Amino acid sequence: MTVTNYETLFIAHPEKGPRLKEFIERFKKVIEGQEGVISQVEEWGLRDLAYRIQKQGKGYYTLLQYRASGRAVEELERNLRLTDGILRYLTVRDDEANHAAAQAPAVDGPEQGDKPPPATDATTTDSPV
């Protein structure tokens, strides 16, 4: 059984805000019950949705970062589907390469997407002939 880093972002119904702590604790227990380890929980609060979901324009966003097996992710997603008040969720595998790239210091200088300045040609002039 391989253990991998995952991130799950879920959006709770705006009327379920008082129960948000209860949801988080339940989902943490699901992960820990499958021998997973929660590394961080970020509550982003009530935010506008990009588009309406179940006639709602706002939702409570929460990000869970954890190390677990694929079986733990399946169980967490099953619980998210069955929980009334969860509008959407998304789980992504968080590779170690992403952490290294995010923590690498920025390098001064032109980036790969930058174009060099246009070359000037000494034979052409802007004056009419």
C-alpha positions as CSV (number, residue, x, y, z in Angstrom):
1,M,0.0,0.0,0.0
2,T,1.6,3.2,-1.2
3,V,1.1,6.5,0.7
4,T,0.9,9.7,-1.3
5,N,0.2,13.3,-0.7
6,Y,-3.3,14.5,-1.6
7,E,-5.3,17.7,-1.5
8,T,-9.1,17.8,-1.3
9,L,-11.0,21.0,-1.7
10,F,-14.7,20.9,-0.8
11,I,-17.4,23.6,-0.9
12,A,-20.1,23.5,1.7
13,H,-23.6,25.0,1.3
14,P,-23.7,28.6,2.7
15,E,-26.5,27.6,5.2
16,K,-24.3,24.8,6.6
17,G,-21.6,27.2,7.8
18,P,-22.3,26.6,11.5
19,R,-21.7,22.8,10.9
20,L,-18.5,23.3,8.9
21,K,-16.3,22.3,11.9
22,E,-18.4,19.1,12.3
23,F,-17.8,18.3,8.6
24,I,-14.1,18.9,8.9
25,E,-13.8,16.7,12.0
26,R,-15.8,13.9,10.3
27,F,-13.6,14.0,7.2
28,K,-10.4,14.0,9.2
29,K,-11.6,10.9,11.1
30,V,-12.3,9.2,7.8
31,I,-8.7,9.8,6.6
32,E,-7.2,8.9,9.9
33,G,-9.4,5.8,10.1
34,Q,-7.7,4.6,6.9
35,E,-4.2,5.2,8.4
36,G,-3.9,8.6,6.7
37,V,-2.2,11.7,8.3
38,I,-3.7,15.2,8.0
39,S,-0.9,17.7,7.4
40,Q,-2.9,20.9,7.1
41,V,-6.5,22.1,7.1
42,E,-7.2,25.6,5.6
43,E,-10.7,27.2,6.0
44,W,-11.0,29.8,3.2
45,G,-14.4,30.9,4.5
46,L,-17.5,32.1,2.5
47,R,-16.6,32.9,-1.1
48,D,-18.4,33.7,-4.3
49,L,-18.8,30.7,-6.7
50,A,-17.7,31.1,-10.3
51,Y,-21.2,29.9,-11.3
52,R,-24.3,28.8,-9.5
53,I,-24.3,25.3,-8.0
54,Q,-27.7,24.0,-6.7
55,K,-29.1,27.5,-7.0
56,Q,-26.3,28.9,-4.7
57,G,-23.9,31.7,-5.5
58,K,-21.7,31.4,-2.4
59,G,-20.1,28.5,-0.5
60,Y,-17.7,27.7,2.3
61,Y,-14.4,26.6,0.9
62,T,-12.1,24.2,2.9
63,L,-8.8,22.6,1.8
64,L,-7.5,19.4,3.3
65,Q,-3.9,18.4,2.8
66,Y,-3.0,14.9,3.8
67,R,-0.9,11.7,3.2
68,A,-2.9,8.6,2.6
69,S,-3.5,5.6,0.4
70,G,-5.8,5.5,-2.5
71,R,-8.3,3.5,-0.5
72,A,-8.5,6.4,2.0
73,V,-9.2,8.9,-0.8
74,E,-12.0,6.6,-2.1
75,E,-13.6,6.5,1.3
76,L,-13.3,10.3,1.8
77,E,-14.9,11.0,-1.6
78,R,-17.7,8.5,-0.8
79,N,-18.4,10.4,2.4
80,L,-18.3,13.7,0.6
81,R,-20.9,12.5,-1.9
82,L,-23.2,11.2,0.8
83,T,-23.0,14.3,3.0
84,D,-25.9,16.7,2.5
85,G,-24.6,20.3,2.3
86,I,-21.4,19.5,0.2
87,L,-21.9,21.3,-3.1
88,R,-18.7,20.2,-4.8
89,Y,-15.3,18.6,-4.0
90,L,-12.1,17.9,-5.9
91,T,-9.2,15.7,-4.9
92,V,-5.8,15.9,-6.6
93,R,-2.6,14.0,-6.0
94,D,0.1,16.4,-4.8
95,D,3.5,15.3,-6.2
96,E,6.8,16.0,-4.4
97,A,8.0,17.8,-7.6
98,N,5.3,20.4,-7.0
99,H,6.6,21.1,-3.5
100,A,10.1,21.5,-4.8
101,A,9.1,23.9,-7.6
102,A,7.0,25.9,-5.2
103,Q,9.8,26.3,-2.7
104,A,12.5,27.0,-5.2
105,P,13.8,30.6,-5.1
106,A,12.9,32.9,-7.9
107,V,15.7,33.5,-10.4
108,D,16.3,37.0,-11.6
109,G,16.5,37.4,-15.4
110,P,14.4,36.7,-18.4
111,E,11.9,33.9,-18.1
112,Q,11.5,31.2,-20.7
113,G,8.3,32.8,-22.0
114,D,9.9,36.3,-22.4
115,K,11.0,37.3,-25.9
116,P,14.3,39.1,-26.5
117,P,14.0,42.7,-27.6
118,P,13.6,43.2,-31.4
119,A,16.8,43.5,-33.3
120,T,17.5,46.8,-35.1
121,D,18.7,46.6,-38.7
122,A,21.2,49.3,-39.6
123,T,20.2,49.1,-43.3
124,T,16.6,50.2,-42.8
125,T,15.5,53.7,-42.0
126,D,12.2,55.2,-41.0
127,S,12.4,58.1,-43.4
128,P,10.6,57.8,-46.8
129,V,12.8,57.4,-49.8
